[in-house]
Amino acid sequence: MKTRLVIAAWAMALTAAAPIAAQPQHTPRLSSVTIYGSTPAKAGDIVHGAGTILPGIIPSTNAPTACMITAGDSAQNFACQVRGGNVEIAVTSVGQSNLNGDLTSSVVTEVLTVAASNTSGTGPGARVVVRMYSDGYKDSQPGGYTDATLQKRLAGYGINRPPWLVAGADYPIGVDPAACPGGVLQDPATMQPPQGVSIDIAAHIISATRNKALISCMDLSLDGGLWVIASKSSYTDVVVENIRLVVGAEQTSRVGLINCPPQVACTIRFVTADGGGDPVLGSRQRWNAANVYNSIFGGNNSGVFMLNVAKNSADQNFDFGGSGPAGPLKIYYNAMVNSALVAEIHNNCTQMYNTIDIFDVDIGYNVCYQSALGGNLKGGEGLQVDAQGGGTITNPIVHHNTIIAGRIPDHITMSYGVALHAEGYNLYRAVIHDNYFDMGDGYGQIVANANPGNIISISLCQDNFDMLAGHVITGKVGTVLCH
């Protein structure tokens, strides 16, 4: 005991006489990871991942105080920073210009080498893959629609959920009255029609009467509902936005309720459309026999449909066809929740029936969620691209969609999540990638079928993901092996 006390006293005296040098410290180590962000991006944005599921932090050890990108990123879109002890990747001012959310580039991937340092020096570089998705949330309106059931479903997948922000769950879409003058939607039966717009109160039809007409900020749930936005004229560049539509029992129609006119290019955005069906009753509900329509959103093979909500439809949510221009057609950031809630009707989130050849169909970042039983009781298809009715389809791309089938005992709510068909005509150079599926009790995620004498060619089937099993979907679709 005395010896120990003497040693301890000697050590204390030595400490008091001369400070001990700092202990050697190890250089930082970073983990190789993939992180995710969104476009359009702003300078200073952190590459964040999807909500709180995948925070955009590069795991590190040994207390880094600084970091740098040592390879990759030749465009200088990103910079590395240490904040609160965490290593993060941020968007630069150059990146703000480059990562502008252009729909022609739905995802930007950069492979970086990132190293961190502290007082002991710089550690080895780590491979960091940055994927910037054009997921639409920065274009959304704060007062729009979000679906609590969908949010819960996505949370249940944990790390297997889509890495991008999902429309109608992680950010609101659809109509926001606050974006309108005075913060209100107007009654089309009493409002003064804007220039370039006609309103037929008796027929419940709103039409464009000139090029570049703007149809906006209307509440079409009023006056019995089932108003129709459509036109038989050839006016081009029509914009429909910030519309609320709820189907009522008094009016009838056999067209799309929000319908791109023939021979024009149009943009339809920020629309919330409720088809009036009850997803609890599903196909067992009673409908006014005359109150049936072909789709909520219809079009003639051209235009942009984005940031819309289509739910509880009696028929299809989106149905494209007719004799209009042959593309391009972009369907982005929409939530399609329950369709075909009428007996004998098969449900599809999207359907095509074109009478001429169509090029460049782009279906991306949508939600297709069928929790109710469709009218034919067999489960229709989710995102369907079908060369039928009179023309071929060339260069369709289906990507970054979230497709969920509900479970109902002894029934199938959705047979396949993505369906390619050539029924009488050919479908060329399809690309299917980065779609996330929960197909419940359905038959499968992706299917391709061609009638005898018809052709389906698939250029790519890659990185499609099964959220239940937690792995990339493999196997043959048509003549192509998915990987």
Buried (B, 14 or more C-beta within 10 A) or exposed (E): EEEEEEEEEEEEEEEEEEEEEEEEEEBBBBEEBBBBBBBBBEEEBBBBBBBEBBBBBBEBEBBBEBBBBBEBBEBEBBBBBBEEEBBBBBBBEBBBEBBEBEBEEBBBEBEBBBBBBBEBEBBEBBBBBBBBBBBBBBBBBEEBBBBEBBBEBBEEBEEBBBBBBBBBBBBBBBBBBEBBEEEEBBEBEEBEEBEBBEBEEEEBBBBBEEEEBBBBBBBBBBBEBBBBBBBEBEBBBBBBBBBBBBBBEEBEBEBBBBBBBBBBBBBBBBBBBBBBBBBEEBBEBEBBEEBBBBBBBBBBBBBBBBBBBBBBBBBBBBBBBBBBBBBBBBBBBBBBBBBBBBBEBBBBBBBBBBBBBBBBBBBBBBBBBBBBBBBBBEBBBBBBBBBBBBBBBBBBBBBBBBBBBBEBEEBBBBBBBBBBBBBBBBBBBBBBBBBBBBBBBBEBBBBBBBBEEBBBBBEBBBBBBBBEEEEEBEEEBBEBEBE
